[in-house]
């Protein structure tokens, strides 16, 4: 299997399991990513058969595109800036709706080399939004990361953590241990 640069064998195995799990449930995923610049989408499509579960992705790198393309609140962006937990959550909600997917993943943060809007290099927020179990509302999970390394190392770590967060949420929704 051909993987994007920096994708480990462990991540490849997790991606295969994730896609299999989603396909078995006839569920799909869409992503809205910022600092990863398409790397998350590339990782998610590196697995053969990914088209059964991957709907697509939006790279909203510029702050205004987070509002314009994905529907993040302009007032939220003005108040908190683009690197915030609620922004990641709105990215996940927005892309899920926009691309008619079962699951949405939102990723925002600072890869470096310089801090951005008062946030240090390595500050990252990931969010996953998905279907509920029928008796409850949908699943929503947000993670804050404080990563170390150079720009590329941070971006690869974000992809790994986003896939792990999504896989964990899918397993939780399915009742897996």
N, C-alpha and C positions, 0 to 999 in steps of 0.2 A: 504494500500500500504506500502511496506517495503522500507524505505529510508536509505541511508547511514547516519552514525552518523553525527549530526550537521546540517542536512537539515531541515529547518523550514517548517511549513505548507504553508507559503507565497511562499517559493521557490518551493515547490511541486506543488502549483497551477500554478505558472508561467511556470514550466516545462511542465505541462499538456497542457496549452494553446500553448506553443511554439511547441510542437510535433504535436498538432492538426493542427496548422497553416502550418507547414512544410509539413505534410502529405496531406493536402488539395491542396497544390501547387505542390505536387510530387517533393519536394526538400529534400535534405539531408544535414547533417552536419558531419564534421570530426574535431577532435581537436588534437593539438600538445601542450602538457603541460609539464612544468618543475617543478616548485616549488609545484604544487598541487599533483604531483606523482600519478596520476590516479583518484584523487578525483572528478575532473570535469567529466571524463568519467563515473564514478560510479553514479554521480548525474544525468547525462543525460540518463543513462539506468535504472534509478529507476522507471520510469514511464511505466506502462503497455502499450505495443504497440510501444515502442521506436524503435524497429527494423525497423519500416516503415520509419524512418527519420534519425537514427543514423548510420553512416557508420562505424565508428571506431575511435580509438585514438592512438596516439604515445606518450609514455612517454620518452622524451629526457631529462633526468635529468642531465646527464653529458654534458659539453659544446661541446665536440667533436661529440656527437651524434646528436646535433642540425644540424650540417653540414652533417654528414654522413647519417642520416636517413631521414631528412626533407629537406635538401638542403639549409640551411642558409649559406650564404657566409662566407668562412673561413676568408677572409680579414675583413669583418664586425665584426666578433667575435673577431679578433685580435685587431682591432681598438677601438671598443666600449665595448667589453666584452659581456657576455651573457645576461645582464640585461639592455636592451635598447629598445626604441620604434621600431626602424627598425628591430630588432631581432624578436620582437613579430609579426610584420607585415610579415616578411619572414617565420616565423613558420606557420602563418595562410595561406599564399599563398601556401607554400610547401605542407602542409597536405591536403589542398583542392585538389591540383593536384594529389598528391600521392594516395589518397584514392578515387579519382573521385567523389567528393562531390560538391553540389551546394554552400555550405558555409564552410569556414574554420575558426577555432578559434585558436589563438596562445596566450599562457600564459607563461610569464617568470618573475622572480622576486626573492626577498630574503625573505624567511619565518623566518629565524633566526635559532638558537639564536644569531649568529654572523653576522656582516656585510660581504659582499662578493664583491670582486673586487672594493672596494671603494664606494659601494652602501649600504645605511643603511637598517637595518631590516625594512620591510614593503614597500620597494620600489618595485613596480609591474607595469608591462606593459601588457595590454590586447589588442588584435587586432582581428577584424572580417573582413573577406573578403567574398564577395558574388556576385551574379549575378547582372547585371545592368538591366535597364528597357527597353533595346532594342535600345534606341537612345543615351544612354550614356554608358560609361565604367562601370565596376563593382563597387559595393559598397566596400569601404575600410574605416574602422574606427579604431582608436587607442586611448586608454585611459591610462593615467598615474595615478596610485594610490599611496598614501602615507598612509599606514594602520598602525594601532596600535593594540597591543595585543600580546599574546604569539603565538608561532609557529602554533598551531592548529587553533586559532582564525583567524589568518591571512589567512591561507589556506581556511577556510570556507568562509571568506569574499571575497576572490578571486573567488571562485566558484559562489557565489551569484552575484558578479559584472559581471563576464563573461557571465553568463546566461542572466542577464538583458541587457547587451550590445548586445548580439546576438538577443534576443527577440525584442529589439528596432530596430535593423537593418532589421530584417525580416518584422516587422510591417511597417517600412519606405518604404521598397522595394514594399510592397503590397499596399501602399497608405493608410494604416490605420492611424487614428488620433493619 
